[in-house]
Amino acid sequence: MNKLLKVNISLMKYRFDVKCCIVLGAVLGVVETVACHLKDDLTWFGMFEMGVLMVMMMSAVGGLFISRDYSNNTIRNKLTVGHKRNDIYLANQITEILIFCLPLILYIITSVICNICFIGTKDLDISAFTKNVMVCLLANIAISAITTFIAMTVKSNAGGVLPIILMYPLLFFSVMAEEFQDIKWLKTINDISPLSQLTILLTPDKNPWTHIFYSVLITIVFILGGMAIFRRTDLK
């Protein structure tokens, strides 16, 4: 799997869309902080406002990254030279995590630096902020697992666009769930959805460990499920 991962990482370095996402993560951190500062609306939790936009952008880029493996027959070539299907899937999953998390980490780092410069750390609740960061990162990893699952099981270029298409109904559902908070089952589904978790981080997360648990569970389920399906997929 190490060889597969090295190949994927080298491809990331040459893919224009992936490089744009990584650079954009750092740029957005500065732009968002400066814009909020100019509006006199800068807070330590305001940086999480961009979380949904970034994850939608990265789901599109991540889906296209894997779908190219099918369109270029790369996956068949990997199997021909003796790589195992589980190794191929896991290498792609790790690559997706990098695609999702590197821009986000750069965004958070630049946002933190700018926030320190503009408003300092006097009003910063480090514990609550750290929990929000953990929820955000693990929600992104969960969405990366869903993206990998779709892209690896659809077996065509459609797998590259389906992840971003899926984001829209999930986002719509999260908005509806916020409007009808008194419905318990709707609230539970909203807690489970990683995209919905990203929409509530503008304030300290009241149930961070619940959201972290669901994100980890979703990640494990989709990785194991995707590997099981991919092992039985006919690629001829």
Helices and strands as residue ranges (DSSP letters): H 2-14, H 16-38, G 46-50, H 51-71, H 74-80, H 85-119, H 126-154, H 158-179, H 184-192, H 194-198, H 208-231
